[in-house]
Amino acid sequence: NKKYDLVLIKGVLIHVNPKELKKIYDKLYYYSNKYIYIAEYYNPTPIKLSYRGFKNKLFKRDFAGEILSRYKNLKLLDYGFAYHGDKYPQDDLNWFLIEKK
């Protein structure tokens, strides 16, 4: 029954079977009191990619857009891009800060 001011997910949604995403969105929404932070690979339309030689293990899509469409009381506050060449190396990904009103 705990809720949190910030619920964060990074690099997880890209590996979730798209049929299961609504359940994950529901949990992110439910456990958030105020903010949801999503940091994942992005693509404007859903695509599947090979991952370490496996099929159906990596998905890119507009995760933030989907959760914003699902819950009308969410508002996009900010977004950006993390670049692998930054001083803190990581994968290239997009991040989205969403507020729950």
PyMOL commands that set and color helices and strands:
alter all, ss='L'
color gray80, all
select helices_A, chain A and resi 13-15+18-31+63-70
alter helices_A, ss='H'
color red, helices_A
select strands_A, chain A and resi 4-10+32-40+47-51+54-60+74-82+93-100
alter strands_A, ss='S'
color yellow, strands_A
deselect
rebuild
show_as cartoon
